[in-house]
Amino acid sequence: MDVTQFEVTRTPPTVYYIPDFITEAEETSIINNVHNVPKPKWTVLSNRRLQDYGGVPHEKGMIPEKIPNWLQPYINKVAELNIFGGKTPNQILINEYLPGRAALRHVGTPGTFRPLSTKLRNSDSDSDTILI
């Protein structure tokens, strides 16, 4: 896929919006998996809660962990876009924001790639799940 056709103009460089990057069935599967993890997998933060897959961020780098099988196809799908200079993403952060709460500006862990974000709307609740 040539991602340049999806470049969003009047933004910082390399912002893309790819309509239907995941199917409705994939979205449903992701949401079901996200909401079926044990509660201890969620980290509660200001304005959001978070699931972290692929490793534990650390100031000296990331302590790697295996990506769950249900998320690996999306790592592969993003890698196929070749937007990380031939490198494969190694981490997925899933942030859930409640209605009326916005993503706050923050700085990622040193050594991380630029963020990639997909917003999933969960029609069964009043929350949005945002993959960043």
ChimeraX attribute file (.defattr): number of C-alpha atoms within 10 A of each C-alpha:
attribute: neighborCount
match mode: 1-to-1
recipient: residues
	/A:1	7
	/A:2	7
	/A:3	14
	/A:4	12
	/A:5	10
	/A:6	13
	/A:7	14
	/A:8	14
	/A:9	10
	/A:10	7
	/A:11	9
	/A:12	7
	/A:13	9
	/A:14	14
	/A:15	16
	/A:16	16
	/A:17	15
	/A:18	14
	/A:19	8
	/A:20	8
	/A:21	13
	/A:22	15
	/A:23	10
	/A:24	11
	/A:25	9
	/A:26	12
	/A:27	17
	/A:28	16
	/A:29	13
	/A:30	18
	/A:31	16
	/A:32	12
	/A:33	12
	/A:34	17
	/A:35	11
	/A:36	9
	/A:37	11
	/A:38	8
	/A:39	9
	/A:40	8
	/A:41	13
	/A:42	18
	/A:43	12
	/A:44	13
	/A:45	9
	/A:46	9
	/A:47	15
	/A:48	18
	/A:49	16
	/A:50	18
	/A:51	18
	/A:52	17
	/A:53	18
	/A:54	19
	/A:55	17
	/A:56	12
	/A:57	17
	/A:58	11
	/A:59	8
	/A:60	9
	/A:61	13
	/A:62	17
	/A:63	10
	/A:64	13
	/A:65	13
	/A:66	11
	/A:67	17
	/A:68	10
	/A:69	8
	/A:70	11
	/A:71	16
	/A:72	14
	/A:73	12
	/A:74	17
	/A:75	15
	/A:76	12
	/A:77	13
	/A:78	15
	/A:79	17
	/A:80	14
	/A:81	14
	/A:82	14
	/A:83	14
	/A:84	13
	/A:85	8
	/A:86	10
	/A:87	11
	/A:88	16
	/A:89	17
	/A:90	18
	/A:91	22
	/A:92	21
	/A:93	17
	/A:94	21
	/A:95	22
	/A:96	23
	/A:97	19
	/A:98	14
	/A:99	11
	/A:100	8
	/A:101	13
	/A:102	10
	/A:103	12
	/A:104	9
	/A:105	6
	/A:106	6
	/A:107	6
	/A:108	11
	/A:109	13
	/A:110	12
	/A:111	12
	/A:112	13
	/A:113	13
	/A:114	11
	/A:115	11
	/A:116	13
	/A:117	14
	/A:118	14
	/A:119	14
	/A:120	18
	/A:121	15
	/A:122	14
	/A:123	9
	/A:124	6
	/A:125	9
	/A:126	11
	/A:127	16
	/A:128	18
	/A:129	22
	/A:130	17
	/A:131	17
	/A:132	14
